[in-house]
Every structure is written in C-alpha cells, then in structure tokens.
Amino acid sequence: MTVILGEGDYRYSVQRGWGRLPGGWSLNEVGGVGVDARDRVYVFNRGEHPMVVFDREGNFLSSWGEGIFKRPHAIHMGPDDTIFCTDDGDHTVRKCTLDGKVLLTIGVPGQPSPYMSLRPFCRCTHTACAPNGDIYVSDGYGNACVHKYTADGRYLKSWGTPGTQPGQFNIPHNITCDADGWVYVADRESHRIQVFDGEGRYETQWNNLHRPSGLYMPLGSCPICYVGEAGPTMNINRKVPNLGARVSILDHRGRTLAQLGDVQAGNDPGQFLSPHGISVDSEGSIYVGEVSRTAWGNLNPGVPAPEPLHCLTKLTKIR
C-alpha cells in the first residue's frame, strides 16, 4: 500500500528503506544526507562504509570514508563539487571531494577542546557554507556555540554560550545559511531555530518546533526550510501524540507550510523515529536520514529493535 503524506502543494509518496545496498551491507543509522548537482545522494552513516552514494533511483554507486570517520554526524554539500563531513566522535570537520579525497581538516582529530570551553571543537554537530565561502560550524554536544572560519579554514570568531536567552544555546544541533548569508541554527533542546547575521548578531527566532534536529534550506530569493523534528524521549511524554517525530516545511519567515509524519514516532510507513539529516533533490523529493537505533532505544527502552529498522526514507514529490 502506498502511503501519502502532506496535502496541497506538499504531497509526498513514502519510500521507506530507500536505496539498494550491496549484499550484507547495512547503514545502521544515518547522520546526514546530501544531494549533489546531478541528484546523486550521499548518505553519511554509522555502518561499516561511512559514505554511501546512490543515484536518484536508489541504485548503489560507490562508497568511501572507511578508516577515516569515527562517528558520522552530518554533511553539507559545499561549492565546487565538495562535501563537508562533520564527525562529532572525532571532533573534526573534513572538506572532501565527492569521491572522498580529503582537501581540508578543521579541528584536531581525536583531540576535543575542554567541555563547554566555547573553543573549537567539542563534539561538533554540523557545518554550513555562506554564499561568500565562509564556513560555520555548530559545536553542539560538548559546547554551546557556533564557530566561523574562512573558506580555507582560518578561524575567525565564535559566538554563543549555554542558556536559553537569545543568542544562547542548548545543543546547537544543525546549521544552514540562506542566499543572503543569514545563519540559521537548530537550537534543539530549546525547541527553536535561531537566526543570526553572518557576524553572529541575533536577529530573530522560530518557535513552535519540537527538538529541531535536521535543517535544509535550498538557495533562493524566498527559500523554504525543511526541518527534521525529533520526538519526545522522556518517560513522562514519550507516548504523547503530536510532538513528532516529523518533517516540517517552513516558509522564509518560519511559518509552517506542511508537517509530514504520524502523530507519534514509530517504525511503520509514514512514521519517523528521529529525522536527523535532510536534503532535497532537483525534483523536490526529500531524503530523510534517521538515527533510528539510538531513537528506538530512547523511545522503547529494553525492547529489541525490529528488523528492518528504517533509517533512510525518500519522500517522492507528487506533482
């Protein structure tokens, strides 16, 4: 049975478990997803082959990254056929070619900065490039800040401290830029997206989100923002409906255009467990990577995960 999510201009057919892997391979769970100019899909995962590449139809093309990455967390498609890979287990960002050659490493592999020191990096979470080439890194698990670099990796500045006030963060989990250079930070545990100018000056925030984890904003004059919202994990609200997990589509002012997903997290078609990485291809289809095993353990402690446990979903745009 085909499952359809959304309505109006935002209707999608669900393809759960998307992507055909070689025999015996597993993605385990997916930290990040990216799509290049040829609609090839890059899946940054926690299986034995950290970067798996598919064509738009889900056919396996290649893999790379073995022996390089410790804990894949997020990817960002950079300019000139490059890809930025954020590894929170190694405390580094690596800029790579699309076939896996490392061009630049920011951070010292295996050497984190002190916890909450606000110095790069302590379990960094995501990377984004501004139109002028500046690089922004959200440093979210062991820090509470954003770091700014030049295109060649020279450190410029940092902003943010732990807290809940504007300009403060409680797990800055994801980051993206628009065509005008505004910086959007998914402040996950404060249930908001904060918006800054390119120098880190707070401008506004988007509220009414539940643990925003994934962000994707295609470049354009009036871009929309795709947001992966993680579901609740506390014992007291784990089964509460209408809190996610889901994918929300927002306009350039943060107003909700659509919400995709069931009223509760789960492993059934049309449900999500923990949307963590999001990207969109040239046809408007959405690719959703999930840290599904981590999420299943949080949502169902002590209950073995079902097989297969989905971690990569394609939402095919219905026109």
Beta strands, then each sheet from edge to edge (+ up, - down):
strand 1: 4-7
strand 2: 10-16
strand 3: 30-35
strand 4: 41-45
strand 5: 51-54
strand 6: 60-64
strand 7: 72-78
strand 8: 82-87
strand 9: 92-97
strand 10: 102-106
strand 11: 126-129
strand 12: 135-139
strand 13: 145-149
strand 14: 155-159
strand 15: 172-177
strand 16: 183-187
strand 17: 192-196
strand 18: 202-206
strand 19: 212-216
strand 20: 225-229
strand 21: 246-250
strand 22: 256-260
strand 23: 275-280
strand 24: 286-290
strand 25: 312-317
sheet 1: 1+ 2- 25+ 24- 23+
sheet 2: 3+ 4- 5+ 6-
sheet 3: 7+ 8- 9+ 10-
sheet 4: 11+ 12- 13+ 14-
sheet 5: 15+ 16- 17+ 18-
sheet 6: 19+ 20- 21+ 22-
end
